[in-house]
Amino acid sequence: MPTPMAFLYAKLLHKPILFSPRGALSPWALAQRKAVKKMWFYLFIRPFVNEIIWHTTSELEKQEIQNLISSAKTW
């Protein structure tokens, strides 16, 4: 299921959202096709940012997410 639809269903069903970006929010990754990713982030991620629990795979990834979203809850 596409990420935006999964986020919407989780919100409608009052389920927690656990999201693992796997490096997709690193500065290097965000610099690639920047306009598309910025639009995608603001349209599909930002509305759910307070409900997402971010699954990080390293301390670096955790720091990158917190630099982008200061209120991010990580796990």
MIGU-159452 format. One record per atom (N, C-alpha, C, O): x, y, z; residue number from 1; residue in three letters; atom name. Coordinates in nm, 2 decimals, decimal comma. Atoms other than C-alpha are relative to their C-alpha. Example, Ala and Ser with C-alpha at 12.3 -4.5 7.8 and 13.67 -1.06 7.14 Angstrom:
<recs>
<rec c1="0,09" c2="-0,12" c3="0,00" n="1" res="ALA" atom="N"/>
<rec c1="1,23" c2="-0,45" c3="0,78" n="1" res="ALA" atom="CA"/>
<rec c1="0,09" c2="0,12" c3="0,00" n="1" res="ALA" atom="C"/>
<rec c1="0,19" c2="0,12" c3="0,07" n="1" res="ALA" atom="O"/>
<rec c1="-0,09" c2="-0,11" c3="0,00" n="2" res="SER" atom="N"/>
<rec c1="1,37" c2="-0,11" c3="0,71" n="2" res="SER" atom="CA"/>
<rec c1="-0,08" c2="0,11" c3="0,08" n="2" res="SER" atom="C"/>
<rec c1="-0,03" c2="0,22" c3="0,09" n="2" res="SER" atom="O"/>
</recs>
This chain:
<recs>
<rec c1="0,09" c2="-0,12" c3="0,00" n="1" res="MET" atom="N"/>
<rec c1="0,00" c2="0,00" c3="0,00" n="1" res="MET" atom="CA"/>
<rec c1="0,09" c2="0,12" c3="0,00" n="1" res="MET" atom="C"/>
<rec c1="0,19" c2="0,13" c3="0,07" n="1" res="MET" atom="O"/>
<rec c1="-0,08" c2="-0,13" c3="0,00" n="2" res="PRO" atom="N"/>
<rec c1="0,14" c2="0,35" c3="-0,08" n="2" res="PRO" atom="CA"/>
<rec c1="0,00" c2="0,07" c3="0,14" n="2" res="PRO" atom="C"/>
<rec c1="-0,10" c2="0,06" c3="0,21" n="2" res="PRO" atom="O"/>
<rec c1="-0,01" c2="-0,06" c3="-0,13" n="3" res="THR" atom="N"/>
<rec c1="0,26" c2="0,54" c3="0,22" n="3" res="THR" atom="CA"/>
<rec c1="-0,11" c2="0,10" c3="0,04" n="3" res="THR" atom="C"/>
<rec c1="-0,17" c2="0,09" c3="0,14" n="3" res="THR" atom="O"/>
<rec c1="0,10" c2="-0,10" c3="-0,04" n="4" res="PRO" atom="N"/>
<rec c1="0,01" c2="0,83" c3="0,21" n="4" res="PRO" atom="CA"/>
<rec c1="-0,14" c2="-0,07" c3="0,03" n="4" res="PRO" atom="C"/>
<rec c1="-0,20" c2="-0,03" c3="0,12" n="4" res="PRO" atom="O"/>
<rec c1="0,12" c2="0,07" c3="-0,03" n="5" res="MET" atom="N"/>
<rec c1="-0,28" c2="0,58" c3="0,20" n="5" res="MET" atom="CA"/>
<rec c1="0,01" c2="-0,07" c3="0,13" n="5" res="MET" atom="C"/>
<rec c1="-0,09" c2="-0,07" c3="0,21" n="5" res="MET" atom="O"/>
<rec c1="-0,02" c2="0,07" c3="-0,13" n="6" res="ALA" atom="N"/>
<rec c1="-0,14" c2="0,38" c3="0,49" n="6" res="ALA" atom="CA"/>
<rec c1="-0,01" c2="0,10" c3="0,11" n="6" res="ALA" atom="C"/>
<rec c1="-0,07" c2="0,07" c3="0,21" n="6" res="ALA" atom="O"/>
<rec c1="0,01" c2="-0,10" c3="-0,10" n="7" res="PHE" atom="N"/>
<rec c1="-0,10" c2="0,70" c3="0,69" n="7" res="PHE" atom="CA"/>
<rec c1="-0,15" c2="0,04" c3="0,02" n="7" res="PHE" atom="C"/>
<rec c1="-0,19" c2="0,05" c3="0,14" n="7" res="PHE" atom="O"/>
<rec c1="0,14" c2="-0,04" c3="-0,01" n="8" res="LEU" atom="N"/>
<rec c1="-0,46" c2="0,80" c3="0,62" n="8" res="LEU" atom="CA"/>
<rec c1="-0,08" c2="-0,11" c3="0,06" n="8" res="LEU" atom="C"/>
<rec c1="-0,16" c2="-0,08" c3="0,15" n="8" res="LEU" atom="O"/>
<rec c1="0,07" c2="0,11" c3="-0,07" n="9" res="TYR" atom="N"/>
<rec c1="-0,60" c2="0,46" c3="0,71" n="9" res="TYR" atom="CA"/>
<rec c1="0,03" c2="-0,01" c3="0,15" n="9" res="TYR" atom="C"/>
<rec c1="-0,06" c2="-0,03" c3="0,23" n="9" res="TYR" atom="O"/>
<rec c1="-0,04" c2="0,01" c3="-0,14" n="10" res="ALA" atom="N"/>
<rec c1="-0,40" c2="0,45" c3="1,03" n="10" res="ALA" atom="CA"/>
<rec c1="-0,06" c2="0,11" c3="0,08" n="10" res="ALA" atom="C"/>
<rec c1="-0,11" c2="0,09" c3="0,19" n="10" res="ALA" atom="O"/>
<rec c1="0,06" c2="-0,11" c3="-0,08" n="11" res="LYS" atom="N"/>
<rec c1="-0,53" c2="0,79" c3="1,13" n="11" res="LYS" atom="CA"/>
<rec c1="-0,15" c2="-0,02" c3="0,01" n="11" res="LYS" atom="C"/>
<rec c1="-0,20" c2="0,00" c3="0,12" n="11" res="LYS" atom="O"/>
<rec c1="0,14" c2="0,03" c3="-0,01" n="12" res="LEU" atom="N"/>
<rec c1="-0,89" c2="0,70" c3="1,05" n="12" res="LEU" atom="CA"/>
<rec c1="-0,04" c2="-0,11" c3="0,09" n="12" res="LEU" atom="C"/>
<rec c1="-0,14" c2="-0,10" c3="0,16" n="12" res="LEU" atom="O"/>
<rec c1="0,03" c2="0,11" c3="-0,09" n="13" res="LEU" atom="N"/>
<rec c1="-0,87" c2="0,38" c3="1,24" n="13" res="LEU" atom="CA"/>
<rec c1="0,07" c2="0,01" c3="0,14" n="13" res="LEU" atom="C"/>
<rec c1="0,06" c2="-0,08" c3="0,22" n="13" res="LEU" atom="O"/>
<rec c1="-0,06" c2="-0,03" c3="-0,13" n="14" res="HIS" atom="N"/>
<rec c1="-0,68" c2="0,54" c3="1,53" n="14" res="HIS" atom="CA"/>
<rec c1="0,11" c2="-0,10" c3="0,04" n="14" res="HIS" atom="C"/>
<rec c1="0,12" c2="-0,15" c3="0,15" n="14" res="HIS" atom="O"/>
<rec c1="-0,11" c2="0,09" c3="-0,02" n="15" res="LYS" atom="N"/>
<rec c1="-0,38" c2="0,32" c3="1,49" n="15" res="LYS" atom="CA"/>
<rec c1="0,13" c2="0,08" c3="0,00" n="15" res="LYS" atom="C"/>
<rec c1="0,14" c2="0,18" c3="-0,06" n="15" res="LYS" atom="O"/>
<rec c1="-0,13" c2="-0,07" c3="0,00" n="16" res="PRO" atom="N"/>
<rec c1="-0,02" c2="0,42" c3="1,56" n="16" res="PRO" atom="CA"/>
<rec c1="0,07" c2="-0,02" c3="-0,14" n="16" res="PRO" atom="C"/>
<rec c1="0,05" c2="-0,12" c3="-0,21" n="16" res="PRO" atom="O"/>
<rec c1="-0,07" c2="0,00" c3="0,13" n="17" res="ILE" atom="N"/>
<rec c1="0,20" c2="0,50" c3="1,26" n="17" res="ILE" atom="CA"/>
<rec c1="0,15" c2="-0,02" c3="0,03" n="17" res="ILE" atom="C"/>
<rec c1="0,21" c2="0,07" c3="0,09" n="17" res="ILE" atom="O"/>
<rec c1="-0,14" c2="0,02" c3="-0,02" n="18" res="LEU" atom="N"/>
<rec c1="0,54" c2="0,35" c3="1,27" n="18" res="LEU" atom="CA"/>
<rec c1="0,07" c2="0,00" c3="-0,14" n="18" res="LEU" atom="C"/>
<rec c1="0,03" c2="-0,08" c3="-0,23" n="18" res="LEU" atom="O"/>
<rec c1="-0,05" c2="-0,02" c3="0,13" n="19" res="PHE" atom="N"/>
<rec c1="0,75" c2="0,47" c3="0,98" n="19" res="PHE" atom="CA"/>
<rec c1="0,16" c2="-0,01" c3="0,00" n="19" res="PHE" atom="C"/>
<rec c1="0,22" c2="0,05" c3="0,09" n="19" res="PHE" atom="O"/>
<rec c1="-0,15" c2="0,02" c3="0,01" n="20" res="SER" atom="N"/>
<rec c1="1,11" c2="0,36" c3="0,88" n="20" res="SER" atom="CA"/>
<rec c1="0,05" c2="0,06" c3="-0,13" n="20" res="SER" atom="C"/>
<rec c1="0,03" c2="0,00" c3="-0,23" n="20" res="SER" atom="O"/>
<rec c1="-0,04" c2="-0,06" c3="0,13" n="21" res="PRO" atom="N"/>
<rec c1="1,26" c2="0,60" c3="0,63" n="21" res="PRO" atom="CA"/>
<rec c1="0,12" c2="-0,06" c3="-0,07" n="21" res="PRO" atom="C"/>
<rec c1="0,14" c2="-0,03" c3="-0,18" n="21" res="PRO" atom="O"/>
<rec c1="-0,12" c2="0,06" c3="0,06" n="22" res="ARG" atom="N"/>
<rec c1="1,58" c2="0,40" c3="0,58" n="22" res="ARG" atom="CA"/>
<rec c1="0,09" c2="0,09" c3="-0,08" n="22" res="ARG" atom="C"/>
<rec c1="0,13" c2="0,06" c3="-0,19" n="22" res="ARG" atom="O"/>
<rec c1="-0,10" c2="-0,09" c3="0,07" n="23" res="GLY" atom="N"/>
<rec c1="1,79" c2="0,70" c3="0,49" n="23" res="GLY" atom="CA"/>
<rec c1="-0,07" c2="0,10" c3="-0,09" n="23" res="GLY" atom="C"/>
<rec c1="0,00" c2="0,18" c3="-0,15" n="23" res="GLY" atom="O"/>
<rec c1="0,07" c2="-0,09" c3="0,10" n="24" res="ALA" atom="N"/>
<rec c1="1,53" c2="0,87" c3="0,27" n="24" res="ALA" atom="CA"/>
<rec c1="-0,01" c2="0,15" c3="0,05" n="24" res="ALA" atom="C"/>
<rec c1="-0,03" c2="0,23" c3="-0,03" n="24" res="ALA" atom="O"/>
<rec c1="0,00" c2="-0,14" c3="-0,05" n="25" res="LEU" atom="N"/>
<rec c1="1,54" c2="1,18" c3="0,50" n="25" res="LEU" atom="CA"/>
<rec c1="0,14" c2="0,06" c3="0,03" n="25" res="LEU" atom="C"/>
<rec c1="0,15" c2="0,16" c3="0,09" n="25" res="LEU" atom="O"/>
<rec c1="-0,14" c2="-0,05" c3="-0,02" n="26" res="SER" atom="N"/>
<rec c1="1,92" c2="1,22" c3="0,49" n="26" res="SER" atom="CA"/>
<rec c1="0,02" c2="0,12" c3="-0,09" n="26" res="SER" atom="C"/>
<rec c1="-0,05" c2="0,13" c3="-0,19" n="26" res="SER" atom="O"/>
<rec c1="-0,02" c2="-0,12" c3="0,08" n="27" res="PRO" atom="N"/>
<rec c1="2,05" c2="1,55" c3="0,35" n="27" res="PRO" atom="CA"/>
<rec c1="0,03" c2="-0,04" c3="-0,15" n="27" res="PRO" atom="C"/>
<rec c1="-0,02" c2="0,03" c3="-0,24" n="27" res="PRO" atom="O"/>
<rec c1="-0,04" c2="0,04" c3="0,13" n="28" res="TRP" atom="N"/>
<rec c1="2,20" c2="1,37" c3="0,05" n="28" res="TRP" atom="CA"/>
<rec c1="-0,13" c2="-0,05" c3="-0,08" n="28" res="TRP" atom="C"/>
<rec c1="-0,15" c2="-0,01" c3="-0,19" n="28" res="TRP" atom="O"/>
<rec c1="0,12" c2="0,06" c3="0,07" n="29" res="ALA" atom="N"/>
<rec c1="1,87" c2="1,18" c3="-0,03" n="29" res="ALA" atom="CA"/>
<rec c1="-0,10" c2="0,11" c3="-0,03" n="29" res="ALA" atom="C"/>
<rec c1="-0,16" c2="0,11" c3="-0,14" n="29" res="ALA" atom="O"/>
<rec c1="0,09" c2="-0,11" c3="0,03" n="30" res="LEU" atom="N"/>
<rec c1="1,67" c2="1,50" c3="0,00" n="30" res="LEU" atom="CA"/>
<rec c1="0,04" c2="0,09" c3="-0,11" n="30" res="LEU" atom="C"/>
<rec c1="-0,04" c2="0,16" c3="-0,17" n="30" res="LEU" atom="O"/>
<rec c1="-0,06" c2="-0,08" c3="0,11" n="31" res="ALA" atom="N"/>
<rec c1="1,90" c2="1,68" c3="-0,24" n="31" res="ALA" atom="CA"/>
<rec c1="-0,03" c2="-0,05" c3="-0,14" n="31" res="ALA" atom="C"/>
<rec c1="-0,02" c2="0,02" c3="-0,23" n="31" res="ALA" atom="O"/>
<rec c1="0,03" c2="0,06" c3="0,13" n="32" res="GLN" atom="N"/>
<rec c1="1,82" c2="1,44" c3="-0,52" n="32" res="GLN" atom="CA"/>
<rec c1="-0,15" c2="0,02" c3="-0,03" n="32" res="GLN" atom="C"/>
<rec c1="-0,24" c2="-0,01" c3="0,05" n="32" res="GLN" atom="O"/>
<rec c1="0,14" c2="-0,03" c3="0,04" n="33" res="ARG" atom="N"/>
<rec c1="1,51" c2="1,55" c3="-0,71" n="33" res="ARG" atom="CA"/>
<rec c1="-0,07" c2="0,08" c3="0,11" n="33" res="ARG" atom="C"/>
<rec c1="-0,18" c2="0,05" c3="0,15" n="33" res="ARG" atom="O"/>
<rec c1="0,04" c2="-0,08" c3="-0,12" n="34" res="LYS" atom="N"/>
<rec c1="1,47" c2="1,82" c3="-0,44" n="34" res="LYS" atom="CA"/>
<rec c1="-0,15" c2="0,05" c3="-0,01" n="34" res="LYS" atom="C"/>
<rec c1="-0,22" c2="0,04" c3="0,09" n="34" res="LYS" atom="O"/>
<rec c1="0,13" c2="-0,06" c3="0,01" n="35" res="ALA" atom="N"/>
<rec c1="1,15" c2="1,98" c3="-0,57" n="35" res="ALA" atom="CA"/>
<rec c1="-0,11" c2="-0,11" c3="0,03" n="35" res="ALA" atom="C"/>
<rec c1="-0,21" c2="-0,08" c3="0,10" n="35" res="ALA" atom="O"/>
<rec c1="0,10" c2="0,11" c3="-0,01" n="36" res="VAL" atom="N"/>
<rec c1="0,96" c2="1,65" c3="-0,59" n="36" res="VAL" atom="CA"/>
<rec c1="-0,01" c2="-0,05" c3="0,14" n="36" res="VAL" atom="C"/>
<rec c1="-0,12" c2="-0,07" c3="0,20" n="36" res="VAL" atom="O"/>
<rec c1="0,00" c2="0,05" c3="-0,13" n="37" res="LYS" atom="N"/>
<rec c1="1,07" c2="1,53" c3="-0,25" n="37" res="LYS" atom="CA"/>
<rec c1="-0,05" c2="0,10" c3="0,10" n="37" res="LYS" atom="C"/>
<rec c1="-0,12" c2="0,06" c3="0,20" n="37" res="LYS" atom="O"/>
<rec c1="0,06" c2="-0,10" c3="-0,09" n="38" res="LYS" atom="N"/>
<rec c1="0,99" c2="1,86" c3="-0,08" n="38" res="LYS" atom="CA"/>
<rec c1="-0,15" c2="0,01" c3="-0,01" n="38" res="LYS" atom="C"/>
<rec c1="-0,22" c2="0,02" c3="0,09" n="38" res="LYS" atom="O"/>
<rec c1="0,15" c2="0,00" c3="0,02" n="39" res="MET" atom="N"/>
<rec c1="0,64" c2="1,86" c3="-0,23" n="39" res="MET" atom="CA"/>
<rec c1="-0,06" c2="-0,13" c3="0,07" n="39" res="MET" atom="C"/>
<rec c1="-0,16" c2="-0,12" c3="0,14" n="39" res="MET" atom="O"/>
<rec c1="0,05" c2="0,13" c3="-0,06" n="40" res="TRP" atom="N"/>
<rec c1="0,59" c2="1,49" c3="-0,13" n="40" res="TRP" atom="CA"/>
<rec c1="0,00" c2="0,01" c3="0,15" n="40" res="TRP" atom="C"/>
<rec c1="-0,09" c2="-0,03" c3="0,22" n="40" res="TRP" atom="O"/>
<rec c1="-0,01" c2="-0,01" c3="-0,15" n="41" res="PHE" atom="N"/>
<rec c1="0,71" c2="1,56" c3="0,23" n="41" res="PHE" atom="CA"/>
<rec c1="-0,11" c2="0,09" c3="0,05" n="41" res="PHE" atom="C"/>
<rec c1="-0,17" c2="0,06" c3="0,15" n="41" res="PHE" atom="O"/>
<rec c1="0,09" c2="-0,09" c3="-0,05" n="42" res="TYR" atom="N"/>
<rec c1="0,49" c2="1,86" c3="0,28" n="42" res="TYR" atom="CA"/>
<rec c1="-0,15" c2="-0,04" c3="-0,02" n="42" res="TYR" atom="C"/>
<rec c1="-0,24" c2="0,00" c3="0,05" n="42" res="TYR" atom="O"/>
<rec c1="0,14" c2="0,05" c3="0,03" n="43" res="LEU" atom="N"/>
<rec c1="0,18" c2="1,70" c3="0,12" n="43" res="LEU" atom="CA"/>
<rec c1="-0,04" c2="-0,12" c3="0,08" n="43" res="LEU" atom="C"/>
<rec c1="-0,15" c2="-0,14" c3="0,12" n="43" res="LEU" atom="O"/>
<rec c1="0,03" c2="0,13" c3="-0,05" n="44" res="PHE" atom="N"/>
<rec c1="0,20" c2="1,35" c3="0,26" n="44" res="PHE" atom="CA"/>
<rec c1="0,06" c2="-0,04" c3="0,13" n="44" res="PHE" atom="C"/>
<rec c1="0,01" c2="-0,13" c3="0,20" n="44" res="PHE" atom="O"/>
<rec c1="-0,06" c2="0,04" c3="-0,13" n="45" res="ILE" atom="N"/>
<rec c1="0,43" c2="1,34" c3="0,56" n="45" res="ILE" atom="CA"/>
<rec c1="-0,04" c2="0,11" c3="0,11" n="45" res="ILE" atom="C"/>
<rec c1="-0,08" c2="0,07" c3="0,22" n="45" res="ILE" atom="O"/>
<rec c1="0,02" c2="-0,11" c3="-0,10" n="46" res="ARG" atom="N"/>
<rec c1="0,39" c2="1,68" c3="0,73" n="46" res="ARG" atom="CA"/>
<rec c1="-0,14" c2="-0,01" c3="0,07" n="46" res="ARG" atom="C"/>
<rec c1="-0,14" c2="0,02" c3="0,19" n="46" res="ARG" atom="O"/>
<rec c1="0,13" c2="0,00" c3="-0,08" n="47" res="PRO" atom="N"/>
<rec c1="0,01" c2="1,64" c3="0,81" n="47" res="PRO" atom="CA"/>
<rec c1="-0,01" c2="-0,11" c3="0,11" n="47" res="PRO" atom="C"/>
<rec c1="-0,09" c2="-0,10" c3="0,20" n="47" res="PRO" atom="O"/>
<rec c1="0,00" c2="0,11" c3="-0,10" n="48" res="PHE" atom="N"/>
<rec c1="0,09" c2="1,32" c3="1,01" n="48" res="PHE" atom="CA"/>
<rec c1="0,12" c2="0,01" c3="0,09" n="48" res="PHE" atom="C"/>
<rec c1="0,14" c2="-0,08" c3="0,17" n="48" res="PHE" atom="O"/>
<rec c1="-0,13" c2="0,00" c3="-0,07" n="49" res="VAL" atom="N"/>
<rec c1="0,42" c2="1,43" c3="1,16" n="49" res="VAL" atom="CA"/>
<rec c1="-0,01" c2="-0,02" c3="0,15" n="49" res="VAL" atom="C"/>
<rec c1="0,08" c2="-0,08" c3="0,22" n="49" res="VAL" atom="O"/>
<rec c1="0,01" c2="0,01" c3="-0,15" n="50" res="ASN" atom="N"/>
<rec c1="0,29" c2="1,45" c3="1,52" n="50" res="ASN" atom="CA"/>
<rec c1="-0,05" c2="-0,14" c3="0,04" n="50" res="ASN" atom="C"/>
<rec c1="-0,05" c2="-0,17" c3="0,16" n="50" res="ASN" atom="O"/>
<rec c1="0,05" c2="0,13" c3="-0,03" n="51" res="GLU" atom="N"/>
<rec c1="0,14" c2="1,10" c3="1,49" n="51" res="GLU" atom="CA"/>
<rec c1="0,10" c2="-0,11" c3="-0,03" n="51" res="GLU" atom="C"/>
<rec c1="0,07" c2="-0,23" c3="0,00" n="51" res="GLU" atom="O"/>
<rec c1="-0,09" c2="0,10" c3="0,05" n="52" res="ILE" atom="N"/>
<rec c1="0,44" c2="0,92" c3="1,34" n="52" res="ILE" atom="CA"/>
<rec c1="0,10" c2="-0,03" c3="0,11" n="52" res="ILE" atom="C"/>
<rec c1="0,16" c2="0,06" c3="0,17" n="52" res="ILE" atom="O"/>
<rec c1="-0,11" c2="0,05" c3="-0,08" n="53" res="ILE" atom="N"/>
<rec c1="0,68" c2="0,71" c3="1,55" n="53" res="ILE" atom="CA"/>
<rec c1="0,11" c2="-0,04" c3="-0,10" n="53" res="ILE" atom="C"/>
<rec c1="0,08" c2="-0,13" c3="-0,18" n="53" res="ILE" atom="O"/>
<rec c1="-0,10" c2="0,03" c3="0,10" n="54" res="TRP" atom="N"/>
<rec c1="1,00" c2="0,71" c3="1,35" n="54" res="TRP" atom="CA"/>
<rec c1="0,09" c2="-0,11" c3="0,04" n="54" res="TRP" atom="C"/>
<rec c1="0,15" c2="-0,10" c3="0,15" n="54" res="TRP" atom="O"/>
<rec c1="-0,09" c2="0,11" c3="-0,03" n="55" res="HIS" atom="N"/>
<rec c1="1,19" c2="0,38" c3="1,34" n="55" res="HIS" atom="CA"/>
<rec c1="0,13" c2="0,03" c3="-0,06" n="55" res="HIS" atom="C"/>
<rec c1="0,15" c2="0,03" c3="-0,18" n="55" res="HIS" atom="O"/>
<rec c1="-0,14" c2="-0,04" c3="0,05" n="56" res="THR" atom="N"/>
<rec c1="1,56" c2="0,47" c3="1,31" n="56" res="THR" atom="CA"/>
<rec c1="0,09" c2="-0,12" c3="0,01" n="56" res="THR" atom="C"/>
<rec c1="0,08" c2="-0,20" c3="0,10" n="56" res="THR" atom="O"/>
<rec c1="-0,09" c2="0,11" c3="0,00" n="57" res="THR" atom="N"/>
<rec c1="1,83" c2="0,23" c3="1,22" n="57" res="THR" atom="CA"/>
<rec c1="0,14" c2="0,03" c3="0,05" n="57" res="THR" atom="C"/>
<rec c1="0,23" c2="-0,05" c3="0,05" n="57" res="THR" atom="O"/>
<rec c1="-0,13" c2="-0,05" c3="-0,05" n="58" res="SER" atom="N"/>
<rec c1="2,13" c2="0,44" c3="1,35" n="58" res="SER" atom="CA"/>
<rec c1="-0,02" c2="0,13" c3="0,07" n="58" res="SER" atom="C"/>
<rec c1="-0,12" c2="0,20" c3="0,06" n="58" res="SER" atom="O"/>
<rec c1="0,00" c2="-0,13" c3="-0,07" n="59" res="GLU" atom="N"/>
<rec c1="2,21" c2="0,74" c3="1,57" n="59" res="GLU" atom="CA"/>
<rec c1="0,00" c2="0,11" c3="-0,11" n="59" res="GLU" atom="C"/>
<rec c1="-0,06" c2="0,21" c3="-0,08" n="59" res="GLU" atom="O"/>
<rec c1="-0,01" c2="-0,10" c3="0,10" n="60" res="LEU" atom="N"/>
<rec c1="2,29" c2="0,93" c3="1,25" n="60" res="LEU" atom="CA"/>
<rec c1="-0,14" c2="0,03" c3="-0,06" n="60" res="LEU" atom="C"/>
<rec c1="-0,18" c2="0,14" c3="-0,08" n="60" res="LEU" atom="O"/>
<rec c1="0,13" c2="-0,01" c3="0,06" n="61" res="GLU" atom="N"/>
<rec c1="1,95" c2="0,86" c3="1,10" n="61" res="GLU" atom="CA"/>
<rec c1="-0,10" c2="0,07" c3="0,10" n="61" res="GLU" atom="C"/>
<rec c1="-0,18" c2="0,16" c3="0,06" n="61" res="GLU" atom="O"/>
<rec c1="0,09" c2="-0,06" c3="-0,10" n="62" res="LYS" atom="N"/>
<rec c1="1,78" c2="0,96" c3="1,43" n="62" res="LYS" atom="CA"/>
<rec c1="0,03" c2="0,15" c3="0,00" n="62" res="LYS" atom="C"/>
<rec c1="-0,06" c2="0,23" c3="0,01" n="62" res="LYS" atom="O"/>
<rec c1="-0,04" c2="-0,14" c3="0,00" n="63" res="GLN" atom="N"/>
<rec c1="1,98" c2="1,29" c3="1,43" n="63" res="GLN" atom="CA"/>
<rec c1="-0,05" c2="0,07" c3="-0,12" n="63" res="GLN" atom="C"/>
<rec c1="-0,10" c2="0,19" c3="-0,11" n="63" res="GLN" atom="O"/>
<rec c1="0,04" c2="-0,06" c3="0,12" n="64" res="GLU" atom="N"/>
<rec c1="1,89" c2="1,36" c3="1,07" n="64" res="GLU" atom="CA"/>
<rec c1="-0,15" c2="0,03" c3="0,00" n="64" res="GLU" atom="C"/>
<rec c1="-0,20" c2="0,13" c3="-0,05" n="64" res="GLU" atom="O"/>
<rec c1="0,14" c2="-0,02" c3="-0,01" n="65" res="ILE" atom="N"/>
<rec c1="1,52" c2="1,31" c3="1,14" n="65" res="ILE" atom="CA"/>
<rec c1="-0,03" c2="0,11" c3="0,10" n="65" res="ILE" atom="C"/>
<rec c1="-0,12" c2="0,20" c3="0,07" n="65" res="ILE" atom="O"/>
<rec c1="0,03" c2="-0,10" c3="-0,10" n="66" res="GLN" atom="N"/>
<rec c1="1,53" c2="1,53" c3="1,45" n="66" res="GLN" atom="CA"/>
<rec c1="0,04" c2="0,14" c3="-0,05" n="66" res="GLN" atom="C"/>
<rec c1="-0,01" c2="0,24" c3="-0,01" n="66" res="GLN" atom="O"/>
<rec c1="-0,04" c2="-0,13" c3="0,06" n="67" res="ASN" atom="N"/>
<rec c1="1,71" c2="1,80" c3="1,25" n="67" res="ASN" atom="CA"/>
<rec c1="-0,11" c2="0,05" c3="-0,09" n="67" res="ASN" atom="C"/>
<rec c1="-0,13" c2="0,17" c3="-0,10" n="67" res="ASN" atom="O"/>
<rec c1="0,10" c2="-0,04" c3="0,09" n="68" res="LEU" atom="N"/>
<rec c1="1,43" c2="1,80" c3="1,00" n="68" res="LEU" atom="CA"/>
<rec c1="-0,13" c2="0,02" c3="0,07" n="68" res="LEU" atom="C"/>
<rec c1="-0,21" c2="0,11" c3="0,03" n="68" res="LEU" atom="O"/>
<rec c1="0,13" c2="-0,01" c3="-0,08" n="69" res="ILE" atom="N"/>
<rec c1="1,14" c2="1,75" c3="1,25" n="69" res="ILE" atom="CA"/>
<rec c1="0,04" c2="0,00" c3="0,14" n="69" res="ILE" atom="C"/>
<rec c1="0,06" c2="-0,11" c3="0,20" n="69" res="ILE" atom="O"/>
<rec c1="-0,05" c2="-0,01" c3="-0,14" n="70" res="SER" atom="N"/>
<rec c1="1,23" c2="1,88" c3="1,59" n="70" res="SER" atom="CA"/>
<rec c1="-0,09" c2="-0,08" c3="0,10" n="70" res="SER" atom="C"/>
<rec c1="-0,04" c2="-0,13" c3="0,21" n="70" res="SER" atom="O"/>
<rec c1="0,09" c2="0,07" c3="-0,10" n="71" res="SER" atom="N"/>
<rec c1="0,93" c2="1,72" c3="1,76" n="71" res="SER" atom="CA"/>
<rec c1="-0,02" c2="-0,15" c3="-0,03" n="71" res="SER" atom="C"/>
<rec c1="-0,10" c2="-0,22" c3="0,03" n="71" res="SER" atom="O"/>
<rec c1="0,01" c2="0,14" c3="0,04" n="72" res="ALA" atom="N"/>
<rec c1="0,99" c2="1,37" c3="1,60" n="72" res="ALA" atom="CA"/>
<rec c1="0,02" c2="-0,09" c3="0,12" n="72" res="ALA" atom="C"/>
<rec c1="0,11" c2="-0,08" c3="0,20" n="72" res="ALA" atom="O"/>
<rec c1="-0,01" c2="0,11" c3="-0,10" n="73" res="LYS" atom="N"/>
<rec c1="0,93" c2="1,07" c3="1,83" n="73" res="LYS" atom="CA"/>
<rec c1="0,07" c2="-0,11" c3="-0,07" n="73" res="LYS" atom="C"/>
<rec c1="0,02" c2="-0,16" c3="-0,17" n="73" res="LYS" atom="O"/>
<rec c1="-0,08" c2="0,11" c3="0,07" n="74" res="THR" atom="N"/>
<rec c1="1,20" c2="0,81" c3="1,74" n="74" res="THR" atom="CA"/>
<rec c1="0,00" c2="-0,12" c3="0,09" n="74" res="THR" atom="C"/>
<rec c1="-0,01" c2="-0,11" c3="0,21" n="74" res="THR" atom="O"/>
<rec c1="-0,01" c2="0,13" c3="-0,07" n="75" res="TRP" atom="N"/>
<rec c1="1,24" c2="0,45" c3="1,83" n="75" res="TRP" atom="CA"/>
<rec c1="0,11" c2="-0,08" c3="-0,06" n="75" res="TRP" atom="C"/>
<rec c1="0,14" c2="-0,19" c3="-0,02" n="75" res="TRP" atom="O"/>
</recs>
